[in-house]
Amino acid sequence: MNDNINPIKQHVFLINWLTLILILVVAMIIIGGITRITDSGLSMVEWRPILGFLPPLNHQEWERVFDLYKNTPEYAYYNKGMLLSDFKFIFFWEYFHRLWGRIIGIVFILPFIYLIISKKINKLITLRLLVILFFGSLQAFIGWWMVKSGLIDKPDVSQYRLAIHFGNSLLILFLLFWLILDLKNKKSRIKFDLNFIIFFIIFITIIAGSLVAGMDAGLMYNTYPLMNDSFFPSDYLSLGVLDPFENPGSAQFHHRHLGFISLIAIIIFFARNFYQKKVFLELILLITFIIIQFVLGVYILLNYVPNLNASLHQIGAVLIFLTMIKIIHTLNIKT
């Protein structure tokens, strides 16, 4: 088989399979966001990669896992006196999040083995799929590493590890979607031009949002455009070089202004490329998504982060990210 990737009929199964995985990964991100929003992420204090797909099957097992949770800082700080019925709710979301990850693993690995054994994919595609498998497997370890940060001294997970966890999920999305587009259309290339810079701004804005989520920074300075009565938060830069990453007020300041910069950047991106008929529909979607995302972000801030809207905000970020990938891939197709 030729090592060049071509959009031919023999890739139909491959494209459909990878598209299914892409959808599952997007769903995984949404489930992860709900897990975070409902403060469910620290409810499972054991990491059992093999047998962990089984939930507690009887009352005795529920009491055992609940007792384990009672020894965590989160329980001591926030949930002391929690009922077992309430614990089951938060346990469900973390369990569902981990179960979904296992489902993705099975859906990826079994067909991948078949494709290799049957020699239906060339070396280049195999290599790219191995890279995706690596980062997908790494995501599971990062997830547990993140959870562990909230089980020792602090009642919350590390915002650094949360940002790495979310950033790696975006990398997986990028690798998957780019490969799908290479197979479905023609092979494209990454060009370090203004379009790429704008894409990078979007990525940084999304990661900044994960820092806000990690520190619950959306629950302060609930005014816009000023932060209470000031442009800067009152303690801006008070923590020195680590201030952008450890000061909730500063994290929110950066995310809200990166959001505005992203809005302007995408307007510029639209203006630069609107004459390109091959991406016109995607550009309309992109400009629509970013306007909704910006307005929704302000609404969420002013209303102290309603759970449903926060989840929609995360979904909006993923839609913008994927739409940007589609446009850039199309613009950069090798001719």
Secondary structure, DSSP 8 states (H G I E B T S, - for coil): --SS----GGGHHHHHHHHHHHHHHHHHHHHHHHHHHTT-TTS-----TTGGGS---SHHHHHHHHHHHHTSHHHHHT-TT--HHHHHHHHHHHHHHHHHHHHHHHHHHHHHHHHHHTT-S-HHHHHHHHHHHHHHHHHHHHHHHHHHTTSSS-SS--HHHHHHHHHHHHHHHHHHHHHHHHHHS--B----SHHHHHHHHHHHHHHHHHHHHHTTGGGS---SSSBTTBSS-TTTTTTGGGHHHH-HHHHHHHHHHHHHHHHHHHHHHHHHHTT-GGGHHHHHHHHHHHHHHHHHHHHHHHTT--HHHHHHHHHHHHHHHHHHHHHHHHHTB--
